[in-house]
Amino acid sequence: MHMSNFGGNNGFILLVVLFVLLVIVGNNYPMGGYGY
């Protein structure tokens, strides 16, 4: 996946933070069927 729009490491860190937030939300509120 080429995320050249975000500009280097900042975009990658942002994606990692969003993924971690999704995992935390999936753990706290298992409404979407994520079972992490």
Helices and strands as residue ranges (DSSP letters): H 9-28
